[in-house]
């Protein structure tokens, strides 16, 4: 495997930074300053900090994989590394009630860690107003006063399903998408669950749990296989994961989404998620969506999450 690689997605140093190493792909954007010259300085300084931190990320994760692939329990062993500790902290609130491993929060935790490394290199009164780190659709955000980030949600065929707007005044600093057909395996049948939380790692764990809850156990149209037969190194072991979801009635789709919403509302009441949008077939649900949900596309510079494949694009 080759080492970490950095490149500019938009063709010059004034665009977004792409960091790649093994299975990890980050897209980083930095903006918001009183002048173009200052913004360019902020951007280049932040990108240098991001790359410096990114160089060891994969090795740190590999070093603790046995623990990170083990079920989280309330008083279990504590990881050593910063990323692994973020992963464990995000999933441990669930460990006493259900099966979850720290790998449920890995993408979000990596994004949070790289964002933190950039912010540590700036004084609080002399830094960009907005930074985002997008790890395959799991996004860590920094927003200072006046900054906003919008996330458009679309189906794979490009159909617009609306957008979340996040501003600096609110508590949300993390976004994650989970579901059947994404980069990870799912025990539920949701096409997509997008969760907003206090950090990307927290959103990652919440999206996983809500996505697992969108389900119709024993339904004949839902195909399942042991996870380790689908992906031999899966942290889910022999637990059944969904491999296909056939035709469902309108009522069945609604029942599955309602189950996911019930879990989402429980997580919201515990402070583990702020908002969420759930989609299955031709139906969707929004948890606490009156303020959060709108029917407009993402503005330039923000991100569009594509259902089923859990990736982002500008």
C-alpha positions in Angstrom: 0.0 0.0 0.0 1.3 3.4 -0.9 1.6 6.2 1.7 -0.6 9.2 2.3 -1.2 11.4 -0.8 -2.4 15.0 -0.9 -3.8 16.9 -3.9 -6.0 19.9 -4.7 -9.4 18.8 -6.0 -10.1 22.1 -7.8 -6.8 22.4 -9.6 -5.1 25.0 -7.4 -4.2 25.8 -3.8 -7.3 28.0 -3.5 -9.6 25.0 -3.7 -10.3 21.9 -1.6 -7.7 19.6 -0.3 -8.0 15.8 -0.9 -6.1 13.5 1.4 -6.0 9.8 0.6 -4.4 6.8 2.3 -5.7 3.2 1.9 -9.5 3.2 2.6 -9.5 6.8 3.8 -10.5 9.7 1.6 -10.9 13.2 3.1 -12.1 16.3 1.3 -11.3 19.5 3.3 -12.5 23.0 2.7 -11.5 26.2 4.5 -13.0 29.6 4.0 -14.1 32.8 5.8 -11.8 35.8 6.4 -11.9 39.5 6.1 -9.8 39.5 2.9 -8.8 37.1 0.1 -5.2 37.3 1.2 -6.0 36.3 4.8 -8.3 33.5 3.6 -5.5 32.1 1.4 -3.1 32.2 4.3 -5.6 30.5 6.6 -6.3 27.8 4.0 -2.7 26.9 3.3 -1.8 26.9 7.0 -4.8 24.7 7.8 -4.0 22.3 4.9 -0.4 21.9 6.1 -1.7 21.0 9.6 -4.3 18.6 8.2 -1.7 16.7 6.1 0.7 16.5 9.1 -1.9 14.9 11.3 -3.3 12.7 8.5 0.0 11.0 7.8 -0.3 8.7 10.8 -4.0 8.1 11.0 -4.2 4.8 9.3 -1.3 3.3 11.3 -2.9 4.5 14.5 -6.1 2.7 13.7 -4.4 -0.5 12.6 -2.5 -0.6 15.8 -5.7 -0.9 17.8 -7.9 -2.9 15.5 -8.5 -5.8 17.8 -10.0 -3.6 20.4 -11.9 -1.4 17.9 -13.6 -4.4 16.4 -14.7 -5.7 19.8 -18.1 -4.9 21.2 -18.2 -1.7 23.3 -19.2 -2.2 26.9 -19.8 0.5 29.6 -16.6 -0.2 31.6 -14.4 -1.9 29.0 -10.8 -1.2 28.2 -9.8 2.3 27.1 -7.9 2.7 23.8 -4.6 4.5 23.7 -4.8 6.7 20.6 -6.7 9.9 20.1 -8.8 8.7 17.2 -9.6 5.4 18.9 -10.6 7.2 22.1 -13.0 9.4 20.1 -14.5 6.2 18.5 -15.0 4.6 21.9 -16.5 7.7 23.5 -19.1 7.9 20.6 -20.3 4.3 20.9 -20.0 3.6 24.6 -23.4 5.2 25.5 -25.0 2.4 23.4 -22.9 -0.5 24.7 -25.0 -1.4 27.7 -28.2 -1.8 25.6 -27.2 -3.3 22.3 -24.3 -4.6 20.1 -22.0 -1.9 18.7 -18.3 -1.7 18.1 -16.1 1.5 17.9 -15.8 0.9 14.2 -19.4 2.3 13.9 -17.8 5.7 14.5 -14.4 5.4 12.7 -15.1 7.7 9.7 -16.5 10.4 11.9 -13.7 10.1 14.4 -11.1 10.5 11.7 -12.8 13.6 10.4 -13.1 15.1 14.0 -9.4 14.4 14.6 -8.1 16.1 11.5 -10.4 19.1 12.1 -9.1 19.4 15.7 -5.5 19.3 14.5 -6.2 22.2 12.2 -8.0 24.3 14.9 -5.2 23.7 17.3 -2.9 25.6 14.9 -4.9 28.8 15.1 -5.7 31.3 17.9 -9.4 31.5 18.7 -9.5 35.1 17.5 -7.5 34.6 14.4 -8.8 31.7 12.4 -11.1 30.8 9.5 -14.9 31.2 10.1 -15.6 27.8 8.5 -13.7 24.5 8.1 -15.1 21.2 7.1 -13.6 17.7 6.9 -15.6 15.3 4.8 -14.7 11.6 5.2 -16.9 9.8 2.6 -20.0 11.7 3.7 -19.2 11.8 7.4 -18.4 15.5 8.0 -16.8 17.3 10.9 -17.5 21.1 11.1 -16.0 24.2 12.5 -18.3 27.2 12.4 -17.6 30.6 13.9 -20.1 33.4 14.2 -22.0 34.1 10.9 -20.9 30.9 9.2 -23.3 28.3 7.8 -23.1 24.9 6.2 -25.8 23.3 4.1 -26.0 19.6 3.3 -28.2 18.6 0.4 -29.6 15.1 0.3 -30.3 13.4 -3.0 -31.1 9.9 -4.3 -28.6 8.1 -6.6 -30.6 9.2 -9.6 -30.1 12.9 -8.6 -33.6 13.6 -7.3 -33.4 16.3 -4.7 -34.8 15.4 -1.2 -34.1 18.7 0.5 -31.3 20.1 2.7 -30.1 20.5 6.2 -28.8 24.0 7.2 -26.4 24.2 10.1 -25.3 27.5 11.6 -22.8 28.6 14.1 -25.4 29.3 16.8 -26.6 25.7 17.0 -24.8 22.8 18.7 -24.4 20.6 15.6 -20.8 20.0 14.5 -21.1 16.6 12.9 -23.0 14.9 10.1 -23.0 11.3 9.1 -24.9 9.0 6.7 -25.5 5.3 7.1 -27.7 2.7 5.5 -28.0 -0.3 3.3 -25.6 -0.1 0.3 -23.2 2.3 1.9 -19.5 1.7 2.6 -20.4 -0.4 5.7 -22.8 -3.2 6.3 -26.1 -2.6 7.9 -28.4 -4.7 10.0 -31.4 -2.6 8.8 -33.1 -1.9 5.5 -33.0 1.9 5.4 -31.7 3.3 2.1 -30.2 6.1 4.1 -30.2 7.7 7.5 -28.5 11.1 7.9 -27.8 12.2 11.5 -26.7 15.5 12.9 -24.9 15.5 16.3 -22.3 17.4 18.4 -19.4 15.7 16.5 -18.9 13.6 13.4 -18.1 10.5 15.5 -21.4 10.9 17.5 -23.4 11.4 14.3 -21.7 8.3 12.8 -22.7 6.1 15.7 -26.2 7.6 15.8 -26.8 7.1 12.1 -25.7 3.5 12.4 -28.0 2.7 15.3 -31.0 4.5 13.7 -30.3 2.7 10.4 -30.2 -0.7 12.1 -33.6 0.0 13.6 -35.3 0.7 10.3 -36.2 -3.0 9.8 -38.9 -5.6 9.2 -37.6 -8.7 11.0 -38.4 -12.0 9.2 -39.9 -10.2 6.1 -39.6 -12.5 3.1 -38.5 -9.7 0.8 -35.5 -8.9 3.0 -32.4 -10.9 2.3 -29.8 -11.4 5.0 -26.4 -13.1 5.4 -23.9 -13.4 8.2 -21.7 -10.3 8.0 -18.4 -12.3 7.9 -19.7 -14.1 4.8 -20.2 -10.8 3.1 -17.0 -9.2 4.3 -14.5 -11.5 5.9 -13.0 -8.9 8.3 -16.3 -7.4 9.4 -16.5 -6.3 13.0 -20.1 -7.7 13.1 -19.0 -11.3 13.0 -21.7 -13.8 12.2 -24.6 -11.3 12.9 -27.0 -11.0 10.0 -26.8 -8.0 7.7 -29.1 -7.0 4.9 -27.9 -7.9 1.4 -31.1 -7.0 -0.5 -34.5 -5.5 0.1 -37.3 -6.4 -2.4 -40.8 -5.1 -2.9 -42.6 -3.7 0.2 -46.1 -2.3 0.6 -46.6 1.3 1.5 -47.7 0.3 5.0 -44.6 -1.9 5.5 -42.3 0.9 4.5 -44.0 3.2 6.9 -43.7 0.6 9.7 -40.0 0.2 9.2 -39.4 3.9 9.2 -41.5 4.4 12.3 -39.3 1.9 14.1 -36.3 3.9 13.1 -37.9 7.1 14.2 -38.7 5.6 17.6 -35.0 4.8 18.1 -34.0 8.2 16.8 -36.4 10.0 19.2 -35.0 8.0 22.1 -31.4 9.0 21.1 -32.5 12.6 20.8 -34.0 12.5 24.3 -30.6 11.2 25.5 -28.7 14.0 23.7 -27.0 11.5 21.3 -28.4 13.0 18.1 -29.9 16.4 17.2 -31.8 15.7 14.0 -32.1 12.9 11.5 -33.6 12.2 8.1 -34.6 8.6 7.3 -35.4 7.2 3.8 -36.6 3.9 2.5 -37.9 3.3 -1.0 -40.3 6.2 -1.8 -40.9 7.4 1.8 -39.0 9.5 4.3 -39.2 10.7 7.9 -37.5 13.6 9.6 -36.8 13.7 13.3 -37.3 17.2 14.8 -37.4 18.6 11.3 -39.5 21.8 11.5 -36.5 24.0 11.8 -34.0 21.7 10.1 -35.6 20.6 6.9 -36.0 22.6 3.7 -36.7 21.8 0.1 -33.7 23.6 -1.5 -30.5 22.3 -3.0 -27.1 22.7 -1.4 -25.4 26.0 -2.1 -22.0 26.2 -3.8 -19.2 25.1 -1.6 -21.4 22.9 0.6 -22.0 19.2 0.3 -24.6 16.9 -1.3 -25.0 13.4 0.3 -26.0 10.7 -2.1 -28.2 8.1 -0.6 -27.1 4.4 -0.8 -23.5 5.1 -1.4 -22.8 7.5 1.5 -20.5 9.9 -0.3 -20.4 13.6 -0.8 -19.8 15.9 -3.7 -19.6 19.6 -4.2 
